[in-house]
Amino acid sequence: TDVTEKLEEVVMIWIKQIKQVLVESEQMRREADDIGPSAELEHWKTRMSSFNSLLDEIKSSRVRKIISILQAARSKTLKQWKELDGNITIAANEAKDNVRYLYTLDKFFGLLAKASPVTMMEHVPSLMHTVCMIYCTSPYYNTSEHLTSLLLKITNQMINTCKMYLREG
């Protein structure tokens, strides 16, 4: 029972740390007012990397051994552990899926940054069609919060490109 108690203490520390990571990942992002859409892709890539690393750690042999010992001991801490494991998996899947969908827009991000206002307008219909497809097909990115954030960043990029064009011309 001493070993079980020590292992439960370790798992409780992990649970606390994982809960903190999940809470921080759900907090509202503070971003500059004029940030472009590439930042949205970078945000999700960073989040995907973080959660994949966390999943790799959770699935490591060391952690699996501790969990199996606690399962044999019928530890009550495992209920919380399994719930968090599921939440991490969901967060990792969301990030991975969002990166995959945002990569379909990546070609437009460069075009928006380098185009003149006239040539930029040639790309807007295709860009908006792709955004619409993401909204209609993505299981995670189809919320008004995500879409508003993305459209705001696209608009910012268009405004920044027009400002640069006016300064240079």
N, C-alpha and C positions, 0 to 999 in steps of 0.2 A: 504493500500500500504506500510505502514511502516513495518508491519509484513512480508509482501512478500519480501521486500528489505532485511530485516534481515535474513530471511530464505535463500534467494538467496546468501547472503554473506557466510552463513554457508556451503551451498552446493558448492560454489566456492572454499572454503578452502578444503573441502573433495575431490573435483575434483583435486586440486593441489597435495594433499597428495597421492591420488590413482595414478595419473600420475607418481609421483616420484617412487612409488613402482613398477609400470610396467616398467619404464625406468631401474631401478636398477636390476630387474629380467632379463632383456635382455642383460645386460652388460656381457662382457666376464669374465669368472671365472678365478681367479688366483689360481693355484694349484701347489703343489710341483711336481717336475719332476718325482718322483718315486711313486706317489700315485696309489693305487690299485682300482679295479672295485667296491669295496664296497662303496667307496666315491661317485660314480655316483648314486647309489641307495639312499644313505643318502642325497645327494643334492636334488634329486627329492622328497624325503619324506619331507624334510624341506620346499621346495617350495610348495608342496601340502598342508601342514599344514598352511602356511602363507596365501595362496589364499583361502583356505576353511574358515579360520577365517575372512578374509576380506568379503567373500560372506555372512557369517553368520551375520556380522555387517550390511552389506547393506540390508539384508532381515529382519533386526530387525523391530519391530513395530514402534519404534521411527523414524527410517529413512523412513519407508514406509509412516508414517503420514505426515512428512515434504514434501516428494515427491508428495503425493496426494494433499496437500494444494497448492503446486506450479503448479500442473497440472490444478487445478481448476482456478488458477490465470493466466494460459497460459504463464508461465514463459519460457523465451528463454534459460535459463540455462539447461533445461531438455534434450535438444538435446545432449549436451556434456555428461550429466549424463548417458543417455541411451547408448551412444557409449562406455563409460568407463565400464559400467555394463556388456555389451557384451564382452569387452576385458578381463575383470576379469574372467568371466565365461569360456571363451576360455582357458585362462592361467590355471585355476583350473582344467579344463577337461584334458588339456595336461599333467599336473603334475600327476594327478590321473592315467591316462592311462599309462604314462611312468613308474610309480611305479609298476603298475600291471605287465607290461611286464618285467621289470628288476627283479622282484621277481622270475620269472621263471629261471633266471640265478643265483640266490642267492646260491643255493646248490653248484654250480661250484666254486663260490668265495672261500668258505671254503676249498674245495678240492684243489684248486690251491695253497692256502696258506700253506697247511699242507703236501702236497705230495712231494715225491722225484721226480727228473726230469723224471725218467722212468715211474712211476705211473701217473705223471701229463699228459704225452703224451697219456695215455689211455683215458683220459677225454676230450682231445682237439677236436676230431671229434664231440662228442655230444654237446660240448659247441658251436662250430662253427655252427652246424646245428641249435641250438636254437637261436643264434645271427641272422642267416639268416632268420629264421621264424619271428623274431621280425621285421627285416627290411622289410620283405614282407607283414606283416599283420598290423603293427602299423600305425595308421593314423598320428601320430606325431613324432615318433622316427625314421622314415625312411629317415632322411636327412643325407647327407655325414658328416655334422658337428657333429651330435649326434653319428653316428656310429664310426667316427674317434676317438672321445673322448673315447668312450667305448672300442674300440679295443686297443687304446694306454694304457688304464688303465689295461686291461687284460694282455697285453704284459709286462707292468711294474711289475705286480704281478708274472708273470712267471719268469722274470729276478730276482726279489727279492728272490723268492723261490729257484732258482738255486744258488744264492749267499750264502744264508743261508746253503744250502746243502754242498757247497764247504768249507765253514768255519767250519762246524761241522765234515766233513769227513776228 
